[in-house]
Every structure is written in C-alpha cells, then in structure tokens.
C-alpha cells in the first residue's frame, strides 16, 4: 500500500491543473500549507497535523505540573487532526512501513527528525542515541542498520549531528563522568585524530561546533564501512549523507564528507 503522500503525488501529477497565480493578499502556497484542524480547546493547543507541534502563536508546553493524562488528550487531538487531513495515513501504516530514509540522530529532545524534516509518520526509520554515535561494535545500531538496508531497503541513510550537542561538549572536557565515558570515547577518538585542527580554534564554542561536524563525518564513514551498506550502494544506488542541525534556527545543512578510499577493504561481497 502506498503512503498517502505517494498517493497525493500520483494524483496531482495526473489530474491537478496548474494553480492560479497568487494575489497580493495571499501567497501561492498559503491555502495548501494551512492545516485543517478542529477548533482549539481550552485544555489542548491546536497542533499542526504535519509536525505534531503547536501551531504558531499557540505555544503550550507539557510542564512538570501537567498530569500524564494530558499527553493522552494531546494524542487524541493530534490523531484526529492528522486523520482529517490524511485519512489514508493510519490505515496504510497498519499494514506495512516503506520508509525511504534511515535516520541516525542524537537523543536530544530538540532534534525530532520527522518534525524538522517536515515529514509524516512512516516516512523515516529512526535510531537515536547520545551524540549520534555509530560504533562498529554496537549491536543496537548495527541491527537497525541491517534491517533498514536489507529488509526495508531504504534509499537514503542520514547521519545527523547537531550544534549544541551535550555529548560532544562533554567529550571536549577532561572531567571523569562515569559510565558515559565509555560511550564518549567514540567522540574523543575523533577529537584525538583532529587535535591539531581543533586546538587551533581559540573560541571554545566554535571548537565544539567543529567537533560536531568532524564527529558526524566520522560516523558517516562508519556506515560506509558496513558490508551490507557497501553492497546496497553498488547494487541499488543506496546513498549515505551527513547532516548537521542547528537548534538555534531549526535549519539543516548537508556536510561535505570526504571520499573514503578504504571502503573496498570492508567490501565482503566482491
């Protein structure tokens, strides 16, 4: 079963006439972008059905004083809103998932992948952990990667780091933190390999931002060293990307990841 957005794309390409030119009062995309939702209630803000986030001008966060039942009410409102706008979405998801994107990201609450990509449920297969690390001995991320590549047959794999990452900032320090130090060693290894470049950056914040980028690129290379990924790149043109997200403005930037000439060493299917 096709995802509702795939249905819409097919229908538009076949039957939808060109849109009328915009007037001076209304931009061309205003009507299409305006979500169709029930009237807002006093206890629940009106949510954008595409992102699940509060609509502009109606912010209302879940606070420490809110009962857990408030989440159930918000879910009911979100589900009704999405169903009204995309009536085929949930029935299609009940039978299967066919995402085109595999997302490796950070557990940080400010980086919700479906929201920042402006996509619907069912469009992104996700694995998140502290500082988007993809160590070659982590069975969790490796299992997710294998399923995404071999079963779901995603078209794109995205490794996304973000500025303001607490894990990367912690890896820049010399303070003993406990169990998390075992995990942060993945980032410190990247820091060690690029110590000369990083030490030349005098501003501490800029140095951390640069390590975010270098660490993300290193995790992209870890993905590229996976035999299943290499095979899928060769046989069905799987793409692997490095992104970095700026929590200060909500924008994603694609990183230029240097070619990895050692990939053939990890190709086990020649």
C-alpha positions in Angstrom: 0.0 0.0 0.0 1.3 3.4 -0.9 1.9 6.1 1.7 -0.7 8.8 1.5 1.8 11.4 0.2 2.7 9.0 -2.6 -1.0 8.8 -3.5 -1.2 12.6 -3.5 1.9 12.9 -5.7 0.4 10.5 -8.2 -3.0 12.1 -8.2 -1.5 15.6 -8.6 0.7 14.6 -11.4 -2.2 13.1 -13.3 -5.3 15.3 -12.6 -4.4 18.5 -10.8 -4.5 21.6 -13.0 -1.8 24.3 -12.5 -2.5 26.6 -9.5 -3.9 30.1 -10.1 -1.3 32.8 -9.7 -1.1 34.4 -6.2 -2.8 37.6 -5.4 -1.2 40.4 -3.5 -3.0 39.4 -0.3 -2.3 35.7 -0.4 0.9 33.8 -1.2 0.5 30.9 -3.7 1.2 28.2 -1.1 -0.9 29.6 1.8 -4.0 27.5 1.2 -2.0 24.3 0.7 0.1 24.9 3.8 -2.8 25.8 6.1 -3.6 22.7 8.2 -7.2 21.7 8.6 -7.8 21.1 12.3 -10.7 21.1 14.7 -11.2 24.3 16.7 -8.7 24.7 19.6 -9.9 23.6 23.0 -9.0 25.3 26.3 -7.0 22.4 27.6 -5.2 21.5 24.3 -3.5 23.8 21.9 -4.1 23.4 18.2 -1.4 21.3 16.7 0.0 21.2 13.2 -1.1 17.8 11.8 2.1 17.6 9.7 4.6 18.1 12.5 2.6 17.5 15.7 3.9 20.7 17.1 1.8 23.6 18.4 0.7 26.0 15.7 2.4 29.4 15.6 1.0 31.7 18.2 -0.4 28.9 20.3 2.5 27.5 22.2 1.7 25.3 25.2 4.4 23.0 26.5 4.0 19.9 28.6 5.2 21.1 32.1 6.1 19.4 35.3 2.7 20.3 36.7 0.7 18.6 33.9 -0.7 15.2 34.6 0.3 12.3 32.3 -3.3 12.2 31.1 -2.7 15.4 29.3 -0.5 13.5 26.8 -3.4 11.2 26.0 -5.6 14.2 25.3 -2.9 15.8 23.1 -2.6 12.5 21.3 -6.3 12.3 20.7 -6.3 15.8 19.2 -3.3 15.0 17.1 -4.7 11.8 15.8 -8.0 13.4 14.9 -6.2 16.3 13.1 -4.0 14.0 11.1 -6.8 11.7 10.2 -8.9 14.7 8.9 -6.0 15.9 6.7 -4.7 12.5 5.7 -7.5 9.9 6.0 -5.4 7.2 4.4 -2.4 7.6 6.6 -3.0 5.4 9.6 -4.8 2.5 7.7 -1.7 2.4 5.4 0.7 2.3 8.3 -1.3 -0.5 10.0 -0.3 -3.0 7.3 3.3 -2.1 6.5 6.1 0.5 6.5 8.0 1.6 3.5 10.3 4.5 4.5 12.8 5.8 2.1 15.0 7.3 4.8 17.1 5.8 7.6 18.0 8.4 10.2 20.8 8.1 12.8 20.5 11.0 15.2 21.0 12.3 18.7 18.6 11.6 21.5 18.4 15.3 22.2 14.8 16.4 22.6 15.4 19.4 20.4 16.1 17.3 17.3 12.9 15.4 16.4 13.7 14.0 13.0 10.2 13.8 11.5 9.3 17.3 12.7 12.5 19.0 11.4 12.2 17.2 8.0 8.6 18.1 7.7 7.5 14.5 7.1 4.7 12.2 8.3 4.8 9.1 10.4 6.0 6.2 8.4 8.5 8.1 6.3 11.6 7.9 8.4 13.1 4.8 10.1 15.0 6.0 13.2 17.8 5.2 15.5 18.8 7.8 18.1 21.4 7.7 20.9 23.7 10.0 22.8 25.6 12.2 20.3 24.6 10.1 17.2 27.4 7.6 17.7 27.7 4.6 15.4 30.5 2.5 16.8 31.3 -0.7 14.9 30.7 -2.9 18.0 27.2 -1.5 18.9 24.7 -4.3 18.3 21.7 -2.0 18.6 22.7 0.5 15.9 24.1 -2.3 13.7 20.8 -4.3 13.9 18.8 -1.2 13.0 21.2 -0.5 10.1 20.9 -4.1 8.8 17.1 -4.1 9.0 16.9 -0.7 7.2 19.2 -1.8 4.4 18.2 -5.5 3.9 14.5 -5.5 4.8 13.2 -2.0 4.3 15.6 -1.3 1.5 15.8 2.4 2.3 17.1 4.7 -0.4 18.9 7.2 1.8 20.8 6.9 5.1 21.3 10.1 7.0 23.7 10.6 10.0 22.7 13.9 11.6 24.7 15.7 14.3 23.6 18.9 15.8 25.2 22.1 17.2 24.8 22.4 21.0 25.2 18.7 21.5 25.9 17.9 25.2 27.7 14.7 24.4 30.2 16.4 22.1 30.7 19.2 24.6 31.4 16.6 27.4 33.9 14.8 25.1 35.8 18.1 24.8 36.4 18.2 28.5 38.7 16.3 30.8 36.3 15.6 33.6 35.6 12.0 34.6 31.9 11.4 34.2 31.4 7.7 34.9 29.8 5.1 32.7 29.1 7.6 29.9 32.8 7.9 29.4 32.8 4.5 27.7 30.3 5.9 25.1 32.0 9.3 24.8 35.3 7.6 23.9 33.8 7.3 20.3 33.8 11.1 20.2 37.2 11.5 22.0 38.7 9.2 19.4 37.6 11.7 16.7 38.9 14.6 18.8 42.3 12.9 19.1 42.5 12.4 15.3 41.9 16.1 14.7 43.6 17.5 17.7 45.8 19.9 15.8 42.9 21.4 13.9 40.7 21.7 16.9 43.4 23.2 19.1 44.0 25.9 16.5 40.4 27.1 17.1 40.6 29.6 20.0 36.9 30.1 20.6 35.6 27.2 22.8 32.1 27.2 21.3 33.5 27.3 17.7 35.8 24.4 18.6 32.9 22.3 19.8 30.8 23.1 16.7 33.7 22.0 14.6 34.0 18.7 16.5 30.2 18.2 16.0 30.9 18.3 12.2 34.0 16.1 12.4 32.3 13.5 14.6 29.3 13.3 12.2 31.6 12.8 9.2 33.3 10.0 11.1 30.0 8.3 11.8 29.2 8.5 8.1 32.4 6.7 7.4 31.5 4.0 10.0 28.3 3.5 8.0 30.3 3.3 4.7 32.4 0.6 6.3 29.4 -1.7 6.7 29.4 -4.6 4.2 25.6 -4.5 3.8 25.7 -0.8 3.0 28.5 -1.2 0.5 26.6 -4.0 -1.3 23.4 -1.9 -1.4 25.3 1.1 -2.7 26.7 -1.0 -5.6 23.5 -2.9 -6.4 20.7 -0.4 -5.9 22.4 3.0 -5.5 21.9 3.5 -1.8 23.0 7.0 -0.7 24.7 7.9 2.6 24.6 11.5 3.8 26.0 13.6 6.7 23.7 16.4 8.0 24.2 18.9 10.8 21.2 20.6 12.5 21.3 24.0 14.2 19.0 24.1 17.2 19.3 27.9 17.2 17.5 28.4 13.9 15.9 25.0 13.0 17.9 24.6 9.8 19.7 21.5 8.5 23.0 21.8 6.5 24.4 18.9 4.4 28.1 18.2 5.2 30.7 17.6 2.5 32.1 14.2 3.6 35.5 13.4 2.1 35.7 10.2 0.0 36.7 7.2 1.9 39.2 5.3 -0.2 39.4 2.5 2.3 35.8 1.3 1.6 37.0 -1.5 -0.6 38.7 -3.1 2.4 35.4 -3.6 4.1 33.6 -4.9 1.0 32.9 -8.6 1.8 30.8 -9.3 -1.3 33.3 -9.0 -4.1 
